[in-house]
Amino acid sequence: MIEMEINVLVIGSGAREHAICKSIRKSSIKNKIFCFASNYNPGIAKICHDISIGNINDKKNVLEYALKNNIEIAIIGPENPLEVGITDLLDLNNILVVGPKKNLAQLETSKIFTRNLLIKYNINGCPKYKAFNKINGLEEYLKELGNEFVVKYDGLAGGKGVKVSGEHLKSHDETLEYCKNIINKNGEFIIEEKLYGEEFSLMSFSDGKKLKHMPIVQDHKRAYEGDLGPNTGGMGSYSCENHTLPFLSESDVIEAKKINNQILIALKNEFNDFYKGILYGGFMLTKNGIKVIEYNARFGDPEVMNVLQILKSDFLEICLAICNQNLDDVEVEFENLATVCKYAVPNGYPDNPVKGQKIEISQLKNKKNLYFGSLDQINDELIEAGSRTVAYVGVGKSLSEAEKLAEKSISSIQGPLFHRKDIGTQELILKKVNKIKSLKL
C-alpha cells in the first residue's frame, strides 16, 4: 500500500474527465487531484484540489502547471494533447503519463498510419482502402468501388472527418470536389469500402507489454432515435452484465481482443517503444467477420462512463501499473452489472445548439451517477455551453433495469435539452440483433 499522497493531474474538462476524476477520488491510494482544463467544469471543480483553465494543447503551459504542483502522474483525457506530444514532454520531466507518446498516438491521429500498420503486420480486419494526397488515380478508384465507399480525412477532425457515399456524398462529382478541397489545403485522406453491420468498442488498459480488457460497449453516434440524423460525439452507450453485447458471439469477442493485442505488438515493433495508456478499438461486425473501423488512443466518451462506473478494482492503482509496466500484477475486475449512459444535449445539437440557457438538476434524486459535460456555472446556476451537456449512467442487474433508471434520471433534468429515449431499450437492441442475423443469411 502506498502511504504517501500522490498528486494526480487530469488533462481535459468534459464528462470523460469528470468520470476519470470520480474514479481517482474513490482510490484507496491517498491522492490530490489537479485539473488543467479548457473550460470550467463544476463537477470536476468540486472534486479537484485545483483547476486551472488554459489551452490544454499548449505543452509549455501544461508542463509549467505540472511542475508547479509537483505532479507525479498525469492522465490525458482528449486526443489533441496526445497529437502535440504532451506525453513526450511530461515523460522527459520524469512525470508518469497515462497516454501514449506522439509517435504511438498516430494510431488515432492518422488513419493512413493505422490502415498501413494493419497491412504491414498482417492483422485481420482491414477494409479495402487507398490513401491519397493528390488527385491522381482518385477517379479510377471511385469507379472501382462504385457507390459503396467512405472518405476519411487523415488527421483529427473532431468526429466530423468521415463522409459516407449516398449520405454525405451523393455522387462521384461531389466526392471529387470534396477531395480536391482537402488536397488544396495540403491534406491527406483515405477512401475505403463501405461496411455494413453493427459497431462496438473494446477499450483495453495497456502498459506496453500487456493488455487488460474492459467490458465491450456500444456507442450511438446519431443524434436522433432509431439511429437517424447527423453524427455527434456520442448520444449514449450501453454495456451488458456479461461484458459482451447481444449480437456478438464468443468468437467475435475473442477476435476483437486478438486484434487489440496484435496492434500492441505491432506498435512496439514499429517504434521500439511501449504504448502506455488506453488502447481503444472501434470495430464493426459484418457478414465477413470483424472489421476495424478506427483506433483511438484514449478513453471514449461516453463509453468511459459505462466502464468506470462498474470498475471494482482501484483505478489509480491501474494507472500507476500502466506507467510502471506491472499491469500483469494488478487485478482489473468489473462488476457483472449492465450500464446505460444517456446524454442530454442542447436543443438544436449538433448543428445549431442552444447556448447560454439554464438547466436544472434539483429534481434528480441520485446525483452520484451524473456527469457534467459542456456547461458553465454562473452564480450557482448551470448554463449550457453548446455541446453535450450532462450524462447519466443507469446501472442494474439487467440491461432493462439499467435503461429504466437512466431514462427516469435523465428525463428529470430540466431545460432546453433533448436525449435519445431509445438507447439501451429492448426494441432497439432487437433491431440490432436482427440486422446481424439478416446480414449472415
C-alpha positions as CSV (number, residue, x, y, z in Angstrom):
1,M,0.0,0.0,0.0
2,I,1.3,3.5,-1.0
3,E,1.2,5.7,2.1
4,M,2.3,9.0,0.6
5,E,-0.2,11.3,-1.0
6,I,0.1,11.3,-4.8
7,N,-0.5,14.5,-6.9
8,V,-2.5,13.5,-9.9
9,L,-3.1,15.7,-13.0
10,V,-6.1,15.2,-15.2
11,I,-5.9,17.0,-18.6
12,G,-9.3,17.9,-20.1
13,S,-12.7,19.1,-18.8
14,G,-15.5,17.1,-20.3
15,A,-17.8,14.4,-18.9
16,R,-15.0,11.8,-19.7
17,E,-12.6,13.7,-17.4
18,H,-15.3,14.1,-14.8
19,A,-15.6,10.3,-14.8
20,I,-11.8,9.9,-14.5
21,C,-11.7,12.3,-11.6
22,K,-14.5,10.5,-9.8
23,S,-12.7,7.2,-10.2
24,I,-9.4,8.6,-8.9
25,R,-11.3,10.0,-5.9
26,K,-12.5,6.5,-5.0
27,S,-8.9,5.2,-4.8
28,S,-7.5,3.7,-1.6
29,I,-4.3,5.4,-2.5
30,K,-4.2,8.8,-0.9
31,N,-4.3,11.5,-3.7
32,K,-4.8,15.1,-4.5
33,I,-6.4,15.8,-7.9
34,F,-5.3,18.7,-10.1
35,C,-7.0,19.6,-13.4
36,F,-5.7,21.5,-16.4
37,A,-8.9,22.3,-18.3
38,S,-10.0,24.1,-21.5
39,N,-13.2,25.3,-19.6
40,Y,-14.6,25.3,-16.1
41,N,-16.5,22.1,-15.3
42,P,-18.3,22.5,-12.0
43,G,-18.4,18.7,-11.4
44,I,-14.6,18.4,-11.8
45,A,-14.1,21.6,-9.7
46,K,-15.9,20.0,-6.7
47,I,-13.6,17.0,-6.7
48,C,-10.3,18.7,-7.5
49,H,-7.8,20.4,-5.2
50,D,-7.2,22.9,-8.0
51,I,-8.5,23.5,-11.5
52,S,-6.6,25.7,-14.0
53,I,-8.2,27.0,-17.2
54,G,-5.9,27.2,-20.3
55,N,-5.0,25.8,-23.6
56,I,-4.7,22.0,-23.0
57,N,-2.7,21.6,-26.2
58,D,0.0,24.1,-25.1
59,K,2.8,21.8,-24.0
60,K,4.7,24.6,-22.2
61,N,1.7,25.7,-20.1
62,V,0.7,22.1,-19.1
63,L,4.3,21.4,-18.1
64,E,4.6,24.6,-16.0
65,Y,1.4,23.7,-14.2
66,A,2.5,20.1,-13.6
67,L,5.9,21.2,-12.2
68,K,4.4,24.0,-10.1
69,N,2.1,21.4,-8.4
70,N,4.6,18.6,-8.1
71,I,2.5,16.3,-10.3
72,E,3.7,12.6,-10.1
73,I,1.2,11.2,-12.6
74,A,-0.9,12.7,-15.4
75,I,-3.9,11.2,-17.1
76,I,-4.7,12.7,-20.6
77,G,-8.4,12.7,-21.5
78,P,-8.8,14.1,-25.1
79,E,-6.8,13.2,-28.2
80,N,-5.4,16.6,-29.2
81,P,-2.9,16.8,-26.4
82,L,-1.6,13.4,-27.4
83,E,-1.1,14.6,-31.0
84,V,1.0,17.6,-30.0
85,G,3.3,15.4,-27.8
86,I,2.4,16.4,-24.3
87,T,3.1,12.9,-23.1
88,D,6.7,13.1,-24.5
89,L,7.4,16.4,-22.7
90,L,6.0,15.3,-19.3
91,D,7.9,12.0,-19.7
92,L,11.1,13.9,-20.3
93,N,10.4,15.7,-17.0
94,N,10.0,12.4,-15.1
95,I,6.2,12.7,-14.8
96,L,4.4,9.4,-15.3
97,V,1.7,9.6,-18.0
98,V,-1.4,7.6,-18.9
99,G,-1.5,8.3,-22.6
100,P,0.8,7.2,-25.4
101,K,3.7,9.3,-26.8
102,K,3.2,11.3,-30.1
103,N,4.5,8.6,-32.4
104,L,2.4,5.9,-30.8
105,A,-0.7,8.1,-30.7
106,Q,-0.7,8.1,-34.6
107,L,-2.9,5.1,-34.1
108,E,-5.6,7.7,-33.6
109,T,-4.2,10.8,-35.2
110,S,-3.5,9.3,-38.6
111,K,-6.0,6.9,-40.3
112,I,-3.4,6.2,-43.0
113,F,-0.9,5.2,-40.5
114,T,-3.3,2.7,-38.8
115,R,-4.5,1.2,-42.1
116,N,-0.9,0.7,-43.2
117,L,0.0,-0.8,-39.8
118,L,-2.7,-3.4,-40.2
119,I,-1.4,-4.4,-43.6
120,K,2.3,-4.3,-42.7
121,Y,1.8,-6.7,-39.7
122,N,-0.9,-8.9,-41.3
123,I,-3.5,-8.0,-38.8
124,N,-7.1,-9.1,-39.7
125,G,-10.0,-6.7,-40.1
126,C,-8.6,-4.1,-42.5
127,P,-11.2,-3.0,-45.1
128,K,-10.1,-2.4,-48.7
129,Y,-8.6,1.1,-48.9
130,K,-6.3,3.5,-50.7
131,A,-4.6,6.7,-49.4
132,F,-4.4,9.9,-51.4
133,N,-2.7,13.3,-51.2
134,K,-3.3,14.2,-54.8
135,I,-6.0,13.7,-57.4
136,N,-4.1,11.1,-59.5
137,G,-5.9,7.8,-59.6
138,L,-8.8,9.0,-57.5
139,E,-11.5,8.8,-60.1
140,E,-10.4,5.3,-61.2
141,Y,-10.6,4.1,-57.6
142,L,-14.0,5.6,-57.1
143,K,-15.2,3.7,-60.2
144,E,-13.7,0.5,-58.8
145,L,-15.7,0.9,-55.6
146,G,-18.9,2.1,-57.3
147,N,-21.3,3.8,-54.9
148,E,-20.2,1.9,-51.8
149,F,-17.4,3.9,-50.3
150,V,-16.3,6.1,-47.3
151,V,-13.9,9.1,-47.4
152,K,-11.9,9.7,-44.2
153,Y,-9.8,12.8,-43.6
154,D,-6.4,11.6,-42.3
155,G,-6.0,13.8,-39.2
156,L,-8.1,14.7,-36.2
157,A,-11.4,16.3,-37.2
158,G,-13.5,16.2,-34.0
159,G,-15.6,13.3,-35.3
160,K,-16.5,15.2,-38.5
161,G,-13.9,13.8,-40.8
162,V,-15.8,10.9,-42.2
163,K,-18.1,11.3,-45.3
164,V,-20.2,8.3,-46.4
165,S,-21.4,7.8,-50.0
166,G,-25.2,8.1,-50.5
167,E,-25.5,10.0,-47.3
168,H,-23.0,12.9,-47.2
169,L,-21.6,12.5,-50.7
170,K,-24.4,12.0,-53.3
171,S,-22.2,11.5,-56.4
172,H,-18.7,10.9,-57.7
173,D,-18.5,14.5,-58.8
174,E,-19.5,15.8,-55.3
175,T,-16.9,13.4,-53.9
176,L,-14.1,14.6,-56.2
177,E,-14.9,18.2,-55.2
178,Y,-14.7,17.4,-51.5
179,C,-11.4,15.5,-52.0
180,K,-10.0,18.4,-54.1
181,N,-10.7,20.8,-51.2
182,I,-8.7,18.5,-48.8
183,I,-5.8,18.4,-51.3
184,N,-5.8,22.2,-51.8
185,K,-5.3,22.5,-48.1
186,N,-2.3,20.0,-48.2
187,G,-4.4,17.4,-46.5
188,E,-4.5,13.6,-47.0
189,F,-7.3,11.1,-46.9
190,I,-8.3,7.5,-47.4
191,I,-11.1,6.1,-49.5
192,E,-12.3,2.7,-48.3
193,E,-15.1,0.2,-48.9
194,K,-18.4,1.0,-47.2
195,L,-19.1,-1.6,-44.5
196,Y,-22.5,-2.8,-43.2
197,G,-23.1,-4.2,-39.7
198,E,-23.0,-3.2,-36.1
199,E,-20.2,-1.1,-34.5
200,F,-18.8,-1.8,-31.0
201,S,-16.0,-0.5,-28.8
202,L,-13.4,-2.6,-27.0
203,M,-11.1,-0.5,-24.7
204,S,-8.1,-2.0,-23.1
205,F,-5.7,-0.8,-20.4
206,S,-2.1,-1.1,-21.8
207,D,1.3,-0.9,-20.1
208,G,3.0,-1.6,-23.5
209,K,3.6,-5.2,-22.7
210,K,0.2,-6.4,-21.5
211,L,-3.4,-5.5,-22.1
212,K,-6.3,-5.8,-19.6
213,H,-9.6,-5.6,-21.5
214,M,-12.7,-3.6,-20.4
215,P,-16.3,-4.7,-21.0
216,I,-17.4,-4.2,-24.6
217,V,-19.6,-1.1,-25.1
218,Q,-21.9,0.1,-28.0
219,D,-22.0,3.8,-28.6
220,H,-24.7,5.6,-30.5
221,K,-23.4,8.4,-32.7
222,R,-26.6,9.5,-34.4
223,A,-28.4,12.5,-32.9
224,Y,-32.0,11.1,-33.1
225,E,-33.9,8.0,-32.2
226,G,-33.7,5.0,-34.4
227,D,-30.1,5.9,-35.3
228,L,-31.2,8.7,-37.5
229,G,-29.9,12.2,-38.0
230,P,-26.4,13.8,-38.1
231,N,-23.3,12.2,-36.4
232,T,-22.4,13.5,-32.9
233,G,-19.7,12.9,-30.4
234,G,-22.0,10.2,-29.0
235,M,-25.5,10.4,-27.6
236,G,-25.1,7.5,-25.2
237,S,-23.9,3.9,-24.8
238,Y,-24.7,0.6,-23.1
239,S,-22.9,-2.4,-21.8
240,C,-24.3,-5.8,-20.7
241,E,-23.9,-7.6,-17.4
242,N,-21.8,-10.4,-19.1
243,H,-19.5,-7.7,-20.6
244,T,-20.3,-8.6,-24.2
245,L,-23.2,-7.5,-26.5
246,P,-26.3,-9.4,-27.6
247,F,-25.3,-9.5,-31.3
248,L,-21.7,-10.7,-30.6
249,S,-20.6,-14.4,-30.4
250,E,-17.8,-15.6,-28.2
251,S,-15.6,-16.0,-31.2
252,D,-16.3,-12.3,-32.2
253,V,-15.1,-11.1,-28.8
254,I,-12.0,-13.3,-28.9
255,E,-11.2,-11.9,-32.4
256,A,-11.6,-8.2,-31.2
257,K,-9.3,-8.9,-28.2
258,K,-6.8,-10.6,-30.5
259,I,-6.7,-7.6,-32.9
260,N,-6.1,-5.2,-29.9
261,N,-3.2,-7.5,-28.8
262,Q,-1.7,-7.7,-32.3
263,I,-1.9,-3.9,-32.6
264,L,0.1,-3.5,-29.3
265,I,2.8,-5.8,-30.6
266,A,2.9,-4.1,-34.0
267,L,3.4,-0.7,-32.3
268,K,6.2,-2.0,-30.2
269,N,7.9,-3.4,-33.3
270,E,7.3,-0.2,-35.3
271,F,8.7,2.2,-32.8
272,N,10.7,0.1,-30.3
273,D,8.7,1.9,-27.6
274,F,5.9,1.0,-25.3
275,Y,2.3,2.1,-25.7
276,K,1.1,3.2,-22.2
277,G,-2.5,4.2,-21.8
278,I,-5.9,3.3,-23.2
279,L,-6.0,1.3,-26.5
280,Y,-9.5,1.7,-27.9
281,G,-10.5,-0.5,-30.9
282,G,-13.6,0.7,-32.8
283,F,-14.9,-2.4,-34.6
284,M,-17.8,-3.5,-36.9
285,L,-19.3,-6.9,-37.0
286,T,-20.1,-7.6,-40.7
287,K,-21.1,-10.6,-42.7
288,N,-17.4,-11.1,-43.3
289,G,-16.5,-11.0,-39.7
290,I,-14.9,-8.3,-37.6
291,K,-13.6,-5.2,-39.3
292,V,-11.5,-2.4,-37.9
293,I,-13.3,1.0,-38.2
294,E,-10.8,3.1,-36.3
295,Y,-8.5,3.2,-33.3
296,N,-8.5,5.8,-30.6
297,A,-5.6,6.4,-28.2
298,R,-7.7,7.4,-25.1
299,F,-11.0,6.6,-23.3
300,G,-14.1,7.0,-25.4
301,D,-16.8,9.5,-24.4
302,P,-19.4,8.3,-23.4
303,E,-18.0,4.7,-23.2
304,V,-15.7,5.6,-20.3
305,M,-18.7,6.3,-18.1
306,N,-20.1,2.8,-18.6
307,V,-16.9,1.0,-17.8
308,L,-15.6,3.1,-14.9
309,Q,-19.0,3.1,-13.3
310,I,-18.7,-0.7,-12.8
311,L,-14.9,-1.0,-12.2
312,K,-14.3,-2.9,-9.0
313,S,-10.6,-2.5,-8.9
314,D,-8.7,0.6,-7.9
315,F,-8.4,2.9,-10.9
316,L,-5.4,4.9,-9.6
317,E,-3.6,1.6,-8.9
318,I,-4.3,0.5,-12.5
319,C,-3.0,3.9,-13.8
320,L,0.3,3.6,-11.8
321,A,0.7,0.0,-13.1
322,I,0.3,1.2,-16.7
323,C,3.1,3.7,-16.2
324,N,5.3,1.3,-14.2
325,Q,4.6,-1.6,-16.6
326,N,3.4,-4.0,-14.0
327,L,-0.2,-4.3,-15.2
328,D,0.1,-8.1,-15.0
329,D,0.4,-7.9,-11.2
330,V,-2.7,-5.8,-10.7
331,E,-6.2,-7.1,-10.6
332,V,-8.6,-5.5,-13.1
333,E,-12.1,-6.5,-12.4
334,F,-15.6,-5.2,-13.3
335,E,-18.9,-5.8,-11.7
336,N,-21.3,-8.1,-13.5
337,L,-23.8,-5.3,-14.0
338,A,-25.4,-3.7,-17.0
339,T,-25.0,0.0,-17.7
340,V,-26.8,2.5,-19.9
341,C,-25.5,6.0,-20.4
342,K,-27.7,8.7,-21.9
343,Y,-26.6,12.2,-22.8
344,A,-28.9,15.3,-22.5
345,V,-27.8,17.8,-25.2
346,P,-28.9,21.3,-26.1
347,N,-31.9,21.7,-28.4
348,G,-30.5,22.1,-32.0
349,Y,-27.5,20.0,-31.3
350,P,-25.2,19.2,-33.1
351,D,-25.6,21.8,-35.9
352,N,-27.3,24.8,-34.2
353,P,-27.2,24.2,-30.4
354,V,-28.8,26.5,-27.9
355,K,-26.2,28.2,-25.7
356,G,-26.3,30.2,-22.5
357,Q,-29.6,28.7,-21.2
358,K,-30.1,27.4,-17.7
359,I,-30.6,23.8,-16.8
360,E,-32.0,22.5,-13.5
361,I,-30.9,19.2,-11.8
362,S,-32.7,19.6,-8.5
363,Q,-35.3,17.0,-9.4
364,L,-32.7,14.3,-9.9
365,K,-32.6,12.2,-6.7
366,N,-29.3,10.3,-7.2
367,K,-26.6,12.6,-8.5
368,K,-23.8,10.0,-7.9
369,N,-24.1,8.7,-11.5
370,L,-24.4,12.2,-13.1
371,Y,-21.5,13.5,-15.2
372,F,-21.1,17.1,-16.3
373,G,-20.0,17.8,-19.8
374,S,-20.3,21.1,-21.8
375,L,-21.7,23.6,-19.2
376,D,-20.7,26.6,-17.2
377,Q,-21.6,27.7,-13.7
378,I,-22.7,31.3,-13.2
379,N,-24.0,32.4,-9.8
380,D,-24.7,28.8,-8.8
381,E,-26.7,28.2,-11.9
382,L,-25.8,25.6,-14.5
383,I,-25.6,27.0,-18.0
384,E,-25.5,25.1,-21.4
385,A,-22.2,25.8,-23.3
386,G,-23.3,24.4,-26.6
387,S,-22.1,20.7,-26.8
388,R,-23.2,17.6,-24.9
389,T,-24.4,18.9,-21.6
390,V,-24.8,16.2,-19.0
391,A,-24.8,12.4,-18.9
392,Y,-26.4,9.9,-16.6
393,V,-25.5,6.2,-16.2
394,G,-28.1,3.8,-15.1
395,V,-26.7,0.6,-13.5
396,G,-28.7,-2.6,-13.0
397,K,-28.6,-6.4,-12.9
398,S,-30.1,-6.4,-16.3
399,L,-30.0,-4.0,-19.3
400,S,-33.7,-3.3,-18.9
401,E,-33.2,-2.3,-15.3
402,A,-30.3,-0.1,-16.2
403,E,-32.1,1.6,-19.1
404,K,-35.2,2.4,-17.0
405,L,-33.0,4.0,-14.3
406,A,-31.1,6.0,-16.9
407,E,-34.3,7.2,-18.7
408,K,-36.0,8.2,-15.5
409,S,-33.0,10.1,-14.3
410,I,-32.0,12.0,-17.5
411,S,-35.7,12.9,-18.0
412,S,-35.8,14.7,-14.6
413,I,-33.2,17.2,-15.8
414,Q,-35.0,20.4,-16.9
415,G,-34.0,22.9,-19.6
416,P,-33.9,23.3,-23.4
417,L,-32.5,19.8,-23.8
418,F,-33.2,16.6,-25.5
419,H,-31.9,13.0,-25.3
420,R,-32.4,9.7,-27.1
421,K,-35.0,7.7,-25.2
422,D,-34.2,4.5,-27.2
423,I,-30.6,3.8,-26.1
424,G,-30.5,0.6,-24.2
425,T,-34.1,-0.4,-24.9
426,Q,-35.1,-3.9,-25.8
427,E,-36.7,-2.7,-29.1
428,L,-33.5,-1.0,-30.4
429,I,-31.3,-3.9,-29.3
430,L,-33.6,-6.5,-31.0
431,K,-33.3,-4.4,-34.2
432,K,-29.5,-4.7,-34.0
433,V,-29.6,-8.4,-33.4
434,N,-32.0,-8.9,-36.3
435,K,-29.8,-6.8,-38.5
436,I,-26.8,-9.1,-37.8
437,K,-28.9,-12.2,-38.4
438,S,-30.1,-10.8,-41.8
439,L,-26.5,-10.0,-42.9
440,K,-25.4,-13.5,-42.1
441,L,-28.2,-15.2,-44.0
